[in-house]
Amino acid sequence: MRRHDVKRHRLLCLVLLGTAAFPQLAWANAGTPLMWAAALHLLFGNALIGLGEGLLLARIFSAPQWTCALVMTLANYVSAWLGFLFLQRDLVPMDLTNAWLWFWIMVVATYVMTLVLEWPFVAWCLRRTQGWFRRSLRASLVVQSASYVLLFGWYWMASEASLYTKMDVVEAAALSLPESVLVYYIDPADGDVYSRRLAGGTEHKAFELDSTGRNDRLFVRASTADADCWDLVARLQNQDDRVPRFVVVATNMHVEAPPDVRGTRTDPPDHEGTWLNFGPARQLGTAGRGQWEFWAGFWPLEGLQATHTPTGEQVRFSYETPFAAWAIRNLVHLPADKALFQLGNDQICAFDPATRRVALLWRGRGPVPVIAREAAGRPGDGAAPAE
């Protein structure tokens, strides 16, 4: 994790750990502040919130003090855990284009859910008072509003939304992407391999793969038949992740392609799945002669960082909130200093650091961009298909 980029998050993480009286130190690879914030809230925070709500309820609405404290503590544990289970389900069709709107919708929705789930507990505390029904509605609104503001601030400090607060989400056409680049990817709808021009165009099915795993991806390796060519290979998840399955999608492709450098550092080569395909961007074509360098972090919080080599300027964005957390994977440095990457499970996106623009291209997993060589064209050379 880059310390100068996430200083406030590390400080928060240390504060959270100290609050929970954990003796060990906090390291960057031990999780993110949002993970710790959620864990502390679910395990210990509900007791403090319930105590505060109970005392506030008793003071304003003249109810038994300790009865209210105990009942509201139970109410907070019930509503928090039910809400946590609710958020684990992919009920909302979020993607890059609408997640910021859905964030605020979910803020309101979880507030309403809290009111509904905890109202019976408030009503029970006021059941013996005159006009208890109306009073319980008003009391629930008062105490839940007070605690929800505190909870929102707690999670906001631990979250990161610079993808929306510091970047511009635009249409793909606004990025002026290289027209020579063709992208192979796995379509999550049917699990097959498709190809598509980066700058736009229709998709073409290249191979029936039947991929089902979110960790599946494509990569290229040197062809055994021609050292000047590449083979396109799918890395598929098995029940035993230590023994993945490899399927050759295309052979002897006479193209420029970004090699899977990390996979060749071991003998035999160890090509990891999408989940562990992070770090420095692989380079395609003339990308190495550009003015930017790209790096993807492991945690969603670390996101994508671009460094302008002549000046040292850094541009970084990430997205990790209680409602969605998207890691950056399968990062490739394109010509013209653009970046192609997978956002979350199945969003293929592009990024222009100079203009701080990000665009969703289409849905897919494990993208591999290639550029057909001008010398290609021999029958059977496996060059990228023309469109």
Buried (B, 14 or more C-beta within 10 A) or exposed (E): BBEEBBEEBBEBBBBBBEEEEEEEEBEBEEBBBBBBBBBBBBEEBBBBBBBBBBBBBBEEBEBBEEBBBBBBBBBBBBBBEEBEEEBEEEEBEBBBEBBBEBBEEBBEBBBEBBBEBBBBBBBBBBEEEEEBEEBBBBBBEBBBEBBBEEBBEBBBBBBBBBBBEEBEBBEBEEBEBBEBBBBBBBBBEEBBBBBBBBBEEEBBEBBEBEBEBBBBBBBBBBBEEBEEBBBBBBBBBEEEEEEBEEBEBBBBBBBBBBBBEBBBEEEEEBBBBBBEBBEEBBBBBBBEEBEBBBBBBBBBBBBBBBBBEEEEEBBBBBBBBBBBBBBBBBBBBBBBBBBBBBBBBBBBBBBBBEBBBBBBBBBBBBBBBBBBBEEBEEEEBBBBEEE
